[in-house]
Amino acid sequence: MKKVILLICIGLALLSCSSDDDAGDTILVLYNQTYCSDSWGTAETDTDLADIIKNHFQSVNIEIYDVSIDNNGTPESCLACSCLSGKRIILEIKKENINFIKEHGFQVKK
């Protein structure tokens, strides 16, 4: 009986250990938003902007796992489209897509 209980415990322990093959396959990237020259366009709210960004990259088969937007950037005092708004867009993507995403102005978040 003790052997059966021991085997059940070992079996449960092995089942609870998962080898998640996707762990470590994603990376965070950062983009400093401009006032109006971003390739995905603009939005009134951060929620709408996150949706626009996800849709933009999904249209080119880049999966975005998470989008967050903060105001921790440094805004520029000019109002040209290429000036920085002070918002930062942070995406979680697959590491294999890093070169493509860098072509859109993103950098690896440190």
Helices and strands as residue ranges (DSSP letters): H 2-16, E 26-34, H 46-58, E 64-70, E 84-94, G 95-97, H 98-102, E 107-108
